[in-house]
């Protein structure tokens, strides 16, 4: 296992990155909570999408959601692995992952924002499902030693060091 900086503290790095990720979780969560309580108080929540739908609005929203999901799940991991495989030092690889992880979580926060905005505009509960999808993505992919071990496909001493 190679480190370029022997003083590198992976726990501090992961905690700092985790704080940024949770910030991007809290902002849309606040918006969604406010919108949901407002709509529920007005009695304007709808559980059916196909009853007098606004096809243009729903189409644009789901194109945005689809783009975010494809960009952050289908291609993101492959692109990140390809970029970091060339580097041997594990701490440098972790530092290289910081911006892509923040970028991915910003996109997921935007997706959650689409859910909150769709609920605000139309009151359709399908947007609560959209919000929930992004909430699950953010929380399931939070930075941790095990997450980085799986993402970078670490083995042996590197895996033990990362998960310790």
Buried (B, 14 or more C-beta within 10 A) or exposed (E): EEBEEEEBEBEEBBEEBBEBBBEBBEBBBEBBEEBBEBBEEEEEBBEEBEEEBEEEEBEEBBEBBEEBBEBBEEEBBEEBEEEBEEBEBBBBBBBBBBEBBBEBBBBBBBBBBBBBBBBBEBBBBBBBEBBEBBBEBBEEBBBBBEBBBBBBEBEEEBBEBBBE
